[in-house]
Amino acid sequence: MLAAMLERVCRVGFLVVDDVVVTFGGVRALDGASFAVEVSQICGLIGPNGAGKTSLFNVISGLYRPDAGRVSLAGQDILALPANGVARAGIARTFQNLGLFASQSVLENVMLGAYHRTRAGFLGGMLRLPAATREGRRIRDEALAILDLLGLGRYADHPAQGLPFGTLKRVELGRALAAHPRLLMLDEPANGLTHGEVAEFGELILQLREELRLTVLLVEHHMGLVMGVSDTVVALNFGRKIAEGTPDEVRQNDDLIAAYLGTAA
């Protein structure tokens, strides 16, 4: 039965976005967007500014409620969950604008990603009950392992404030990994990075996919990064899907070329 279920999930898609519509006043930010991502795939989500990429990210991560459509993860209806239930379902994301706590250490920032998995609660932690102490030690050990995986072990006790921007990008990634995601959503991870840092981040994404068996949804304007790491690419324009396929297939799509470069008069 389990094997049959996994086969069905892989066939129809691990993440399924089906005819999603989001409107703001009279503007349709998403107009029937649909696509599927299979287990352990990296899917690049691209399009010009205002194409609907961030709106779609916010729908999948529970920040927006769409006007219509369906989103499921491994067959589970994500839209039926409260915002905190989305994290429990196995979805974690980073943000284009860093949301780290500057005065807290790198380790503490990463540990915050595991908060929704704690059971002892605030009172148990405050009273230092044995269960809370054991849980805190386990989460700390996991966070340290994540920092080592990301090459950040030496910064564990360093405040986030004052660290290079590229390092902070990895700290935010570490916080997302602490949530134990099945689907990792990366929002403009190359934004603000140098050319060398972009290349290193691309290698890191591929490494994490292989070692942690993650499914990755990547919103990014840096075409070199997207085309270099993605198994499949979905292009949006004015809230609609205009192209989908392998990087090579999408590169040659006339609608995508027109969306980015315009058409001849």
Accessible surface in RSA format (square Angstrom, percent):
REM  Atomic radii and reference values for relative SASA: ProtOr
REM  Chains: A
REM  Algorithm: Lee & Richards
REM  Probe-radius: 1.40
REM  Slices: 20
REM RES _ NUM      All-atoms   Total-Side   Main-Chain    Non-polar    All polar
REM                ABS   REL    ABS   REL    ABS   REL    ABS   REL    ABS   REL
RES MET A   1   208.99 108.2 157.70 104.4  51.29 122.1 123.87 105.3  85.12 112.8
RES LEU A   2   117.35  65.4 110.29  78.9   7.06  17.8 112.87  79.3   4.48  12.1
RES ALA A   3    77.94  71.7  66.76 103.0  11.18  25.4  71.52 100.7   6.42  17.0
RES ALA A   4    57.61  53.0  49.15  75.9   8.45  19.2  52.80  74.4   4.80  12.7
RES MET A   5    81.58  42.3  81.24  53.8   0.35   0.8  41.33  35.1  40.26  53.3
RES LEU A   6    95.93  53.4  95.67  68.4   0.26   0.7  95.81  67.3   0.12   0.3
RES GLU A   7   113.47  65.1 105.10  79.5   8.37  19.9  39.54  76.5  73.93  60.4
RES ARG A   8   121.09  50.8 120.97  61.7   0.12   0.3  42.33  57.9  78.76  47.7
RES VAL A   9    17.85  11.7  17.24  15.6   0.60   1.4  17.85  15.5   0.00   0.0
RES CYS A  10    55.63  42.1  53.02  59.1   2.61   6.1  23.16  58.7  32.47  35.0
RES ARG A  11   158.25  66.4 127.17  64.8  31.08  74.0  75.49 103.2  82.76  50.2
RES VAL A  12    87.70  57.7  69.59  63.0  18.11  43.6  77.51  67.3  10.19  27.6
RES GLY A  13     2.83   3.5   0.00   N/A   2.83   3.5   0.90   2.5   1.93   4.3
RES PHE A  14    14.15   7.1  13.91   8.6   0.24   0.6  13.91   8.4   0.24   0.7
RES LEU A  15     0.00   0.0   0.00   0.0   0.00   0.0   0.00   0.0   0.00   0.0
RES VAL A  16    29.51  19.4  29.47  26.7   0.04   0.1  29.47  25.6   0.04   0.1
RES VAL A  17     1.87   1.2   0.00   0.0   1.87   4.5   0.00   0.0   1.87   5.1
RES ASP A  18    66.26  46.4  65.12  64.8   1.14   2.7   6.11  14.4  60.15  60.0
RES ASP A  19    80.80  56.6  80.41  80.0   0.39   0.9  18.41  43.3  62.39  62.2
RES VAL A  20     0.00   0.0   0.00   0.0   0.00   0.0   0.00   0.0   0.00   0.0
RES VAL A  21    15.92  10.5  15.92  14.4   0.00   0.0  15.92  13.8   0.00   0.0
RES VAL A  22     4.90   3.2   4.90   4.4   0.00   0.0   4.90   4.3   0.00   0.0
RES THR A  23    47.96  34.1  32.61  33.1  15.35  36.6  16.22  21.8  31.74  48.0
RES PHE A  24   100.29  50.2  88.20  54.6  12.09  31.5  93.82  56.9   6.47  18.5
RES GLY A  25    80.43  99.2   0.00   N/A  80.43  99.2  46.83 128.5  33.60  75.3
RES GLY A  26    84.55 104.3   0.00   N/A  84.55 104.3  41.26 113.2  43.28  96.9
RES VAL A  27   102.09  67.2  99.35  89.9   2.73   6.6 102.09  88.7   0.00   0.0
RES ARG A  28   127.41  53.5 112.19  57.2  15.22  36.2  32.72  44.7  94.69  57.4
RES ALA A  29    16.90  15.5   9.78  15.1   7.12  16.2  16.54  23.3   0.36   1.0
RES LEU A  30     0.00   0.0   0.00   0.0   0.00   0.0   0.00   0.0   0.00   0.0
RES ASP A  31    32.35  22.7  23.95  23.8   8.40  19.9   0.74   1.7  31.61  31.5
RES GLY A  32    25.33  31.2   0.00   N/A  25.33  31.2   7.88  21.6  17.44  39.1
RES ALA A  33     0.08   0.1   0.08   0.1   0.00   0.0   0.08   0.1   0.00   0.0
RES SER A  34    33.93  28.7  33.43  44.6   0.50   1.1  28.29  60.2   5.64   7.9
RES PHE A  35    10.95   5.5   0.19   0.1  10.75  28.0  10.06   6.1   0.89   2.6
RES ALA A  36    40.60  37.3  26.37  40.7  14.24  32.4  26.37  37.1  14.24  37.7
RES VAL A  37     0.20   0.1   0.20   0.2   0.00   0.0   0.20   0.2   0.00   0.0
RES GLU A  38    82.38  47.3  82.38  62.3   0.00   0.0  11.30  21.9  71.08  58.0
RES VAL A  39    65.67  43.2  50.67  45.9  15.00  36.2  50.67  44.0  15.00  40.7
RES SER A  40    26.39  22.3  22.35  29.8   4.04   9.3  18.65  39.7   7.74  10.8
RES GLN A  41    45.08  25.2  44.87  32.8   0.21   0.5  11.54  24.6  33.54  25.4
RES ILE A  42     0.00   0.0   0.00   0.0   0.00   0.0   0.00   0.0   0.00   0.0
RES CYS A  43     0.18   0.1   0.18   0.2   0.00   0.0   0.00   0.0   0.18   0.2
RES GLY A  44     0.00   0.0   0.00   N/A   0.00   0.0   0.00   0.0   0.00   0.0
RES LEU A  45     0.00   0.0   0.00   0.0   0.00   0.0   0.00   0.0   0.00   0.0
RES ILE A  46     0.10   0.1   0.09   0.1   0.01   0.0   0.10   0.1   0.00   0.0
RES GLY A  47     0.49   0.6   0.00   N/A   0.49   0.6   0.00   0.0   0.49   1.1
RES PRO A  48    28.47  20.8  24.79  22.6   3.68  13.4  28.47  23.5   0.00   0.0
RES ASN A  49   132.30  91.2 104.77 101.2  27.52  66.3  34.72  83.6  97.57  94.3
RES GLY A  50    71.67  88.4   0.00   N/A  71.67  88.4  42.12 115.6  29.55  66.2
RES ALA A  51     1.76   1.6   0.00   0.0   1.76   4.0   1.41   2.0   0.34   0.9
RES GLY A  52     8.67  10.7   0.00   N/A   8.67  10.7   6.18  17.0   2.49   5.6
RES LYS A  53    11.74   5.7  10.16   6.2   1.58   3.8   4.24   3.8   7.50   8.0
RES THR A  54    66.87  47.6  64.41  65.3   2.46   5.9  45.81  61.5  21.07  31.8
RES SER A  55    15.48  13.1  14.21  19.0   1.27   2.9   0.25   0.5  15.22  21.3
RES LEU A  56     0.00   0.0   0.00   0.0   0.00   0.0   0.00   0.0   0.00   0.0
RES PHE A  57     0.11   0.1   0.11   0.1   0.00   0.0   0.11   0.1   0.00   0.0
RES ASN A  58    14.42   9.9  14.42  13.9   0.00   0.0   0.00   0.0  14.42  13.9
RES VAL A  59     0.24   0.2   0.00   0.0   0.24   0.6   0.00   0.0   0.24   0.7
RES ILE A  60     0.00   0.0   0.00   0.0   0.00   0.0   0.00   0.0   0.00   0.0
RES SER A  61    15.54  13.1   5.66   7.6   9.88  22.8   5.66  12.1   9.88  13.8
RES GLY A  62    11.46  14.1   0.00   N/A  11.46  14.1   2.83   7.8   8.63  19.3
RES LEU A  63   101.66  56.6  71.81  51.4  29.85  75.0  74.42  52.3  27.24  73.3
RES TYR A  64    73.37  34.3  69.51  39.5   3.86  10.0  38.62  29.0  34.75  42.8
RES ARG A  65   125.46  52.7 101.66  51.8  23.80  56.7  69.75  95.3  55.71  33.8
RES PRO A  66    24.03  17.5   5.19   4.7  18.84  68.5   5.19   4.3  18.83 117.0
RES ASP A  67    92.95  65.1  55.72  55.5  37.23  88.0  23.87  56.2  69.08  68.9
RES ALA A  68    51.28  47.2  40.38  62.3  10.90  24.8  51.28  72.2   0.00   0.0
RES GLY A  69    36.50  45.0   0.00   N/A  36.50  45.0   9.52  26.1  26.98  60.4
RES ARG A  70   105.35  44.2 104.75  53.4   0.60   1.4  44.33  60.6  61.02  37.0
RES VAL A  71     0.00   0.0   0.00   0.0   0.00   0.0   0.00   0.0   0.00   0.0
RES SER A  72     3.05   2.6   3.05   4.1   0.00   0.0   0.00   0.0   3.05   4.3
RES LEU A  73     0.10   0.1   0.00   0.0   0.10   0.2   0.00   0.0   0.10   0.3
RES ALA A  74    33.26  30.6  14.38  22.2  18.89  43.0  14.38  20.2  18.89  50.0
RES GLY A  75    59.15  72.9   0.00   N/A  59.15  72.9  31.37  86.1  27.78  62.2
RES GLN A  76    75.68  42.3  68.73  50.2   6.94  16.5  33.08  70.4  42.60  32.3
RES ASP A  77    62.81  44.0  57.07  56.8   5.75  13.6  23.19  54.6  39.62  39.5
RES ILE A  78     1.37   0.8   0.75   0.6   0.62   1.5   0.75   0.5   0.62   1.7
RES LEU A  79    33.13  18.4  21.76  15.6  11.36  28.6  22.23  15.6  10.90  29.3
RES ALA A  80    76.98  70.8  38.69  59.7  38.29  87.1  49.75  70.1  27.24  72.2
RES LEU A  81    33.96  18.9  33.58  24.0   0.38   1.0  33.94  23.8   0.02   0.1
RES PRO A  82    81.88  59.7  74.39  67.8   7.49  27.2  81.02  66.9   0.86   5.3
RES ALA A  83    60.74  55.8  47.14  72.8  13.59  30.9  47.43  66.8  13.30  35.2
RES ASN A  84    95.41  65.8  84.84  82.0  10.57  25.5  40.13  96.6  55.28  53.4
RES GLY A  85    10.50  12.9   0.00   N/A  10.50  12.9   8.70  23.9   1.80   4.0
RES VAL A  86     3.96   2.6   3.96   3.6   0.00   0.0   3.96   3.4   0.00   0.0
RES ALA A  87    28.92  26.6  25.92  40.0   2.99   6.8  26.11  36.8   2.81   7.4
RES ARG A  88   155.16  65.1 122.04  62.2  33.12  78.9  48.53  66.3 106.64  64.6
RES ALA A  89    10.98  10.1   0.49   0.8  10.49  23.9   9.38  13.2   1.59   4.2
RES GLY A  90     6.93   8.6   0.00   N/A   6.93   8.6   6.93  19.0   0.00   0.0
RES ILE A  91     7.07   4.0   1.17   0.9   5.90  14.2   1.35   1.0   5.72  15.5
RES ALA A  92     9.93   9.1   3.97   6.1   5.96  13.6   9.93  14.0   0.00   0.0
RES ARG A  93    31.16  13.1  15.24   7.8  15.92  37.9  12.53  17.1  18.62  11.3
RES THR A  94     7.15   5.1   7.15   7.3   0.00   0.0   5.49   7.4   1.66   2.5
RES PHE A  95    81.18  40.6  80.39  49.8   0.79   2.1  80.39  48.7   0.79   2.3
RES GLN A  96    71.75  40.1  68.20  49.8   3.55   8.4   7.49  15.9  64.26  48.7
RES ASN A  97   122.62  84.6 111.69 107.9  10.93  26.3  34.86  83.9  87.76  84.8
RES LEU A  98    47.55  26.5  17.74  12.7  29.81  74.9  17.74  12.5  29.81  80.2
RES GLY A  99    42.41  52.3   0.00   N/A  42.41  52.3  30.79  84.5  11.62  26.0
RES LEU A 100    31.93  17.8   6.85   4.9  25.08  63.0   6.86   4.8  25.07  67.5
RES PHE A 101   112.64  56.4 109.33  67.7   3.30   8.6 112.64  68.3   0.00   0.0
RES ALA A 102    49.78  45.8  42.84  66.1   6.94  15.8  44.26  62.3   5.52  14.6
RES SER A 103   100.59  85.0  73.65  98.3  26.94  62.1  48.92 104.2  51.67  72.4
RES GLN A 104    62.48  34.9  61.47  44.9   1.01   2.4  15.65  33.3  46.82  35.5
RES SER A 105    17.94  15.2  15.87  21.2   2.07   4.8  12.86  27.4   5.08   7.1
RES VAL A 106     0.00   0.0   0.00   0.0   0.00   0.0   0.00   0.0   0.00   0.0
RES LEU A 107     3.51   2.0   3.51   2.5   0.00   0.0   3.51   2.5   0.00   0.0
RES GLU A 108    81.14  46.6  78.89  59.7   2.25   5.4  24.39  47.2  56.75  46.3
RES ASN A 109     0.00   0.0   0.00   0.0   0.00   0.0   0.00   0.0   0.00   0.0
RES VAL A 110     0.00   0.0   0.00   0.0   0.00   0.0   0.00   0.0   0.00   0.0
RES MET A 111    49.76  25.8  45.20  29.9   4.56  10.9  42.17  35.9   7.59  10.1
RES LEU A 112    74.47  41.5  61.18  43.8  13.29  33.4  64.18  45.1  10.29  27.7
RES GLY A 113    12.66  15.6   0.00   N/A  12.66  15.6   9.53  26.2   3.13   7.0
RES ALA A 114     0.91   0.8   0.91   1.4   0.00   0.0   0.91   1.3   0.00   0.0
RES TYR A 115   152.42  71.2 147.76  84.1   4.67  12.1 111.62  83.9  40.80  50.3
RES HIS A 116    31.42  17.2  26.19  18.2   5.23  13.4  21.87  22.5   9.55  11.1
RES ARG A 117    49.14  20.6  33.33  17.0  15.81  37.6  31.21  42.7  17.93  10.9
RES THR A 118    42.00  29.9  26.05  26.4  15.94  38.0  19.04  25.6  22.96  34.7
RES ARG A 119   224.62  94.3 190.54  97.1  34.08  81.1  69.99  95.6 154.63  93.7
RES ALA A 120    35.85  33.0   6.91  10.7  28.95  65.9  18.14  25.5  17.71  46.9
RES GLY A 121    43.95  54.2   0.00   N/A  43.95  54.2  36.65 100.6   7.30  16.4
RES PHE A 122   159.64  79.9 144.34  89.4  15.29  39.8 151.86  92.1   7.77  22.3
RES LEU A 123   108.10  60.2 105.69  75.6   2.41   6.1 105.69  74.2   2.41   6.5
RES GLY A 124     4.00   4.9   0.00   N/A   4.00   4.9   2.31   6.3   1.70   3.8
RES GLY A 125    40.21  49.6   0.00   N/A  40.21  49.6  27.06  74.3  13.15  29.4
RES MET A 126   115.48  59.8  84.58  56.0  30.90  73.6  67.99  57.8  47.49  62.9
RES LEU A 127   103.44  57.6  79.95  57.2  23.49  59.0  84.07  59.0  19.37  52.1
RES ARG A 128   199.59  83.8 181.78  92.7  17.81  42.4  54.86  75.0 144.73  87.7
RES LEU A 129    87.22  48.6  86.57  61.9   0.64   1.6  87.22  61.3   0.00   0.0
RES PRO A 130    91.35  66.6  84.80  77.3   6.55  23.8  91.17  75.3   0.18   1.1
RES ALA A 131    56.07  51.6  50.50  77.9   5.57  12.7  51.30  72.2   4.77  12.6
RES ALA A 132    12.34  11.3   4.23   6.5   8.11  18.4   4.92   6.9   7.42  19.7
RES THR A 133    61.70  43.9  51.23  51.9  10.48  25.0  50.59  68.0  11.11  16.8
RES ARG A 134   145.66  61.2 140.68  71.7   4.98  11.8  62.97  86.1  82.69  50.1
RES GLU A 135    22.81  13.1  19.00  14.4   3.81   9.1  12.33  23.9  10.48   8.6
RES GLY A 136    31.08  38.3   0.00   N/A  31.08  38.3  28.89  79.3   2.20   4.9
RES ARG A 137   132.62  55.7 126.81  64.6   5.82  13.9  57.67  78.8  74.96  45.4
RES ARG A 138    98.74  41.5  93.19  47.5   5.55  13.2  63.84  87.2  34.91  21.2
RES ILE A 139    11.73   6.7  11.38   8.5   0.35   0.8  11.38   8.2   0.35   0.9
RES ARG A 140   106.84  44.9 106.84  54.5   0.00   0.0  26.34  36.0  80.50  48.8
RES ASP A 141    81.27  56.9  74.40  74.1   6.87  16.2  28.00  65.9  53.27  53.1
RES GLU A 142    47.99  27.6  43.25  32.7   4.74  11.3  32.13  62.1  15.86  12.9
RES ALA A 143     1.20   1.1   0.62   0.9   0.58   1.3   0.89   1.2   0.31   0.8
RES LEU A 144    59.61  33.2  59.05  42.2   0.56   1.4  59.05  41.5   0.56   1.5
RES ALA A 145    60.89  56.0  50.49  77.9  10.40  23.6  55.59  78.3   5.30  14.0
RES ILE A 146    20.70  11.8  19.84  14.8   0.86   2.1  20.67  14.9   0.04   0.1
RES LEU A 147     0.01   0.0   0.01   0.0   0.00   0.0   0.01   0.0   0.00   0.0
RES ASP A 148    99.87  70.0  79.53  79.2  20.35  48.1  29.22  68.8  70.65  70.5
RES LEU A 149    50.68  28.2  32.16  23.0  18.52  46.5  39.91  28.0  10.77  29.0
RES LEU A 150     1.49   0.8   0.00   0.0   1.49   3.7   1.01   0.7   0.48   1.3
RES GLY A 151    43.18  53.2   0.00   N/A  43.18  53.2  34.68  95.2   8.50  19.0
RES LEU A 152     5.02   2.8   5.02   3.6   0.00   0.0   5.02   3.5   0.00   0.0
RES GLY A 153    30.02  37.0   0.00   N/A  30.02  37.0  13.99  38.4  16.03  35.9
RES ARG A 154   188.06  79.0 143.28  73.0  44.78 106.6  74.70 102.1 113.36  68.7
RES TYR A 155    43.56  20.3  43.55  24.8   0.01   0.0  22.07  16.6  21.49  26.5
RES ALA A 156     9.71   8.9   9.25  14.3   0.46   1.0   9.25  13.0   0.46   1.2
RES ASP A 157   116.48  81.6  95.34  94.9  21.14  50.0  36.00  84.7  80.47  80.3
RES HIS A 158    76.84  42.0  71.00  49.3   5.84  15.0  47.82  49.3  29.02  33.8
RES PRO A 159    62.88  45.8  62.88  57.3   0.00   0.0  62.88  51.9   0.00   0.0
RES ALA A 160     2.49   2.3   2.06   3.2   0.43   1.0   2.26   3.2   0.23   0.6
RES GLN A 161   126.19  70.6 113.18  82.7  13.02  31.0  32.69  69.6  93.50  70.9
RES GLY A 162    74.70  92.1   0.00   N/A  74.70  92.1  37.00 101.5  37.70  84.4
RES LEU A 163    16.82   9.4   6.10   4.4  10.71  26.9   6.24   4.4  10.58  28.5
RES PRO A 164    79.04  57.6  66.62  60.7  12.42  45.1  78.87  65.1   0.17   1.1
RES PHE A 165    84.30  42.2  75.16  46.6   9.14  23.8  76.02  46.1   8.28  23.7
RES GLY A 166    11.21  13.8   0.00   N/A  11.21  13.8   5.90  16.2   5.31  11.9
RES THR A 167    19.56  13.9  15.27  15.5   4.29  10.2   2.29   3.1  17.27  26.1
RES LEU A 168    28.41  15.8  28.41  20.3   0.00   0.0  28.41  19.9   0.00   0.0
RES LYS A 169     7.11   3.5   4.48   2.8   2.63   6.3   3.72   3.4   3.39   3.6
RES ARG A 170    50.88  21.4  50.88  25.9   0.00   0.0   8.06  11.0  42.82  26.0
RES VAL A 171     0.00   0.0   0.00   0.0   0.00   0.0   0.00   0.0   0.00   0.0
RES GLU A 172     3.83   2.2   3.33   2.5   0.51   1.2   1.38   2.7   2.46   2.0
RES LEU A 173     0.44   0.2   0.44   0.3   0.00   0.0   0.44   0.3   0.00   0.0
RES GLY A 174     0.00   0.0   0.00   N/A   0.00   0.0   0.00   0.0   0.00   0.0
RES ARG A 175    41.69  17.5  41.01  20.9   0.68   1.6  13.72  18.7  27.97  17.0
RES ALA A 176     7.19   6.6   0.45   0.7   6.73  15.3   6.69   9.4   0.49   1.3
RES LEU A 177     7.65   4.3   2.72   1.9   4.93  12.4   2.72   1.9   4.93  13.3
RES ALA A 178     3.68   3.4   3.00   4.6   0.68   1.5   3.68   5.2   0.00   0.0
RES ALA A 179    10.92  10.0   8.13  12.5   2.79   6.3   8.13  11.5   2.79   7.4
RES HIS A 180    97.33  53.2  77.72  54.0  19.61  50.2  56.21  57.9  41.12  47.8
RES PRO A 181    13.99  10.2   3.19   2.9  10.80  39.3   3.88   3.2  10.11  62.8
RES ARG A 182   100.10  42.0  94.44  48.1   5.66  13.5  57.72  78.9  42.37  25.7
RES LEU A 183     0.00   0.0   0.00   0.0   0.00   0.0   0.00   0.0   0.00   0.0
RES LEU A 184     2.02   1.1   2.02   1.4   0.00   0.0   2.02   1.4   0.00   0.0
RES MET A 185     0.00   0.0   0.00   0.0   0.00   0.0   0.00   0.0   0.00   0.0
RES LEU A 186     1.10   0.6   1.10   0.8   0.00   0.0   1.10   0.8   0.00   0.0
RES ASP A 187     5.65   4.0   5.14   5.1   0.52   1.2   0.05   0.1   5.60   5.6
RES GLU A 188     9.85   5.7   9.85   7.5   0.00   0.0   2.02   3.9   7.83   6.4
RES PRO A 189     4.15   3.0   2.07   1.9   2.08   7.6   4.15   3.4   0.00   0.0
RES ALA A 190     7.06   6.5   1.00   1.5   6.07  13.8   1.00   1.4   6.07  16.1
RES ASN A 191    63.14  43.5  55.98  54.1   7.16  17.2   9.07  21.8  54.08  52.3
RES GLY A 192    60.28  74.3   0.00   N/A  60.28  74.3  32.22  88.4  28.06  62.8
RES LEU A 193    23.48  13.1   2.18   1.6  21.29  53.5   2.71   1.9  20.76  55.9
RES THR A 194    84.48  60.1  76.52  77.6   7.96  19.0  77.54 104.2   6.94  10.5
RES HIS A 195   154.60  84.5 141.90  98.6  12.70  32.5 104.29 107.5  50.30  58.5
RES GLY A 196    40.94  50.5   0.00   N/A  40.94  50.5  34.98  96.0   5.96  13.3
RES GLU A 197    57.10  32.8  53.81  40.7   3.29   7.8  22.79  44.1  34.30  28.0
RES VAL A 198     9.27   6.1   9.19   8.3   0.08   0.2   9.19   8.0   0.08   0.2
RES ALA A 199    56.32  51.8  42.61  65.8  13.71  31.2  53.42  75.2   2.90   7.7
RES GLU A 200    95.94  55.1  92.83  70.2   3.11   7.4  27.29  52.8  68.65  56.1
RES PHE A 201     6.57   3.3   6.54   4.1   0.03   0.1   6.57   4.0   0.00   0.0
RES GLY A 202     5.13   6.3   0.00   N/A   5.13   6.3   5.13  14.1   0.00   0.0
RES GLU A 203   119.92  68.9 113.27  85.7   6.65  15.8  43.43  84.0  76.49  62.5
RES LEU A 204     8.06   4.5   5.87   4.2   2.19   5.5   7.78   5.5   0.28   0.7
RES ILE A 205     3.73   2.1   2.54   1.9   1.19   2.9   3.54   2.6   0.18   0.5
RES LEU A 206    62.25  34.7  61.91  44.3   0.34   0.9  62.25  43.7   0.00   0.0
RES GLN A 207    68.34  38.2  60.28  44.1   8.05  19.2  27.85  59.3  40.49  30.7
RES LEU A 208     2.22   1.2   2.22   1.6   0.00   0.0   2.22   1.6   0.00   0.0
RES ARG A 209    32.10  13.5  32.10  16.4   0.00   0.0   4.89   6.7  27.22  16.5
RES GLU A 210    90.98  52.2  84.29  63.8   6.69  15.9  43.27  83.7  47.71  39.0
RES GLU A 211   101.75  58.4  68.51  51.8  33.24  79.1  35.96  69.6  65.79  53.7
RES LEU A 212    78.74  43.9  56.83  40.7  21.91  55.1  61.62  43.3  17.12  46.1
RES ARG A 213   163.55  68.7 150.05  76.5  13.50  32.1  54.97  75.1 108.58  65.8
RES LEU A 214     5.07   2.8   5.07   3.6   0.00   0.0   5.07   3.6   0.00   0.0
RES THR A 215     1.62   1.2   1.62   1.6   0.00   0.0   0.00   0.0   1.62   2.5
RES VAL A 216     0.95   0.6   0.93   0.8   0.02   0.1   0.93   0.8   0.02   0.1
RES LEU A 217     0.09   0.0   0.09   0.1   0.00   0.0   0.09   0.1   0.00   0.0
RES LEU A 218     0.00   0.0   0.00   0.0   0.00   0.0   0.00   0.0   0.00   0.0
RES VAL A 219     1.19   0.8   1.19   1.1   0.00   0.0   1.19   1.0   0.00   0.0
RES GLU A 220     4.18   2.4   3.61   2.7   0.57   1.3   0.00   0.0   4.18   3.4
RES HIS A 221    77.42  42.3  62.46  43.4  14.97  38.3  55.06  56.7  22.37  26.0
RES HIS A 222    67.26  36.8  58.25  40.5   9.01  23.1  53.62  55.3  13.64  15.9
RES MET A 223    63.05  32.7  57.94  38.3   5.11  12.2  53.56  45.5   9.50  12.6
RES GLY A 224    51.69  63.7   0.00   N/A  51.69  63.7  35.76  98.1  15.93  35.7
RES LEU A 225     8.70   4.8   3.22   2.3   5.48  13.8   8.31   5.8   0.40   1.1
RES VAL A 226     0.00   0.0   0.00   0.0   0.00   0.0   0.00   0.0   0.00   0.0
RES MET A 227    25.63  13.3  14.02   9.3  11.60  27.6  14.11  12.0  11.51  15.3
RES GLY A 228    58.18  71.8   0.00   N/A  58.18  71.8  30.70  84.2  27.48  61.6
RES VAL A 229    11.02   7.2   5.79   5.2   5.23  12.6   7.79   6.8   3.23   8.7
RES SER A 230    11.36   9.6   0.00   0.0  11.36  26.2   0.05   0.1  11.31  15.8
RES ASP A 231    55.80  39.1  39.95  39.8  15.84  37.5  17.02  40.0  38.78  38.7
RES THR A 232    18.59  13.2  18.59  18.8   0.00   0.0  11.77  15.8   6.82  10.3
RES VAL A 233     0.00   0.0   0.00   0.0   0.00   0.0   0.00   0.0   0.00   0.0
RES VAL A 234     0.55   0.4   0.55   0.5   0.00   0.0   0.55   0.5   0.00   0.0
RES ALA A 235     0.00   0.0   0.00   0.0   0.00   0.0   0.00   0.0   0.00   0.0
RES LEU A 236     0.16   0.1   0.16   0.1   0.00   0.0   0.16   0.1   0.00   0.0
RES ASN A 237    30.21  20.8  27.31  26.4   2.90   7.0   0.64   1.5  29.57  28.6
RES PHE A 238   161.29  80.7 150.96  93.5  10.33  26.9 154.73  93.8   6.56  18.8
RES GLY A 239     0.31   0.4   0.00   N/A   0.31   0.4   0.00   0.0   0.31   0.7
RES ARG A 240   142.56  59.9 142.21  72.5   0.35   0.8  37.67  51.5 104.90  63.6
RES LYS A 241    83.27  40.6  57.41  35.2  25.86  61.6  31.93  28.7  51.35  54.7
RES ILE A 242    41.50  23.6  25.25  18.8  16.25  39.2  32.70  23.5   8.80  23.9
RES ALA A 243     7.40   6.8   0.50   0.8   6.89  15.7   7.10  10.0   0.29   0.8
RES GLU A 244    75.90  43.6  44.00  33.3  31.90  76.0  18.33  35.5  57.58  47.0
RES GLY A 245    13.65  16.8   0.00   N/A  13.65  16.8  13.65  37.5   0.00   0.0
RES THR A 246    62.33  44.3  61.89  62.7   0.44   1.0  57.92  77.8   4.41   6.7
RES PRO A 247    18.38  13.4  18.38  16.8   0.00   0.0  18.38  15.2   0.00   0.0
RES ASP A 248    89.26  62.5  88.11  87.7   1.15   2.7  24.13  56.8  65.12  64.9
RES GLU A 249   107.11  61.5  92.98  70.3  14.14  33.7  45.46  87.9  61.66  50.3
RES VAL A 250     1.59   1.0   0.52   0.5   1.07   2.6   1.59   1.4   0.00   0.0
RES ARG A 251   115.47  48.5  97.91  49.9  17.55  41.8  51.25  70.0  64.22  38.9
RES GLN A 252   136.12  76.1 117.02  85.5  19.11  45.5  43.27  92.1  92.85  70.4
RES ASN A 253    44.53  30.7  37.90  36.6   6.64  16.0   7.34  17.7  37.20  36.0
RES ASP A 254   113.85  79.7 105.09 104.6   8.76  20.7  35.51  83.6  78.34  78.1
RES ASP A 255    86.99  60.9  81.52  81.1   5.48  13.0  10.76  25.3  76.23  76.0
RES LEU A 256    11.05   6.2  11.05   7.9   0.00   0.0  11.05   7.8   0.00   0.0
RES ILE A 257    73.31  41.7  70.10  52.2   3.21   7.7  73.31  52.8   0.00   0.0
RES ALA A 258    32.17  29.6  24.22  37.4   7.94  18.1  25.43  35.8   6.73  17.8
RES ALA A 259    27.02  24.8   0.60   0.9  26.41  60.1   8.23  11.6  18.78  49.8
RES TYR A 260    83.47  39.0  53.13  30.2  30.33  78.9  54.81  41.2  28.66  35.3
RES LEU A 261   144.94  80.7 108.94  77.9  35.99  90.5 114.61  80.5  30.32  81.6
RES GLY A 262    45.25  55.8   0.00   N/A  45.25  55.8  31.42  86.2  13.83  31.0
RES THR A 263   112.80  80.2  81.03  82.1  31.77  75.7  57.46  77.2  55.35  83.7
RES ALA A 264   104.49  96.1  64.80 100.0  39.69  90.3  76.21 107.3  28.27  74.9
RES ALA A 265   152.15 139.9  72.14 111.3  80.01 182.0 110.13 155.1  42.02 111.3
END  Absolute sums over single chains surface
CHAIN  1 A    13129.6      10217.8       2911.8       7489.1       5640.4
END  Absolute sums over all chains
TOTAL         13129.6      10217.8       2911.8       7489.1       5640.4
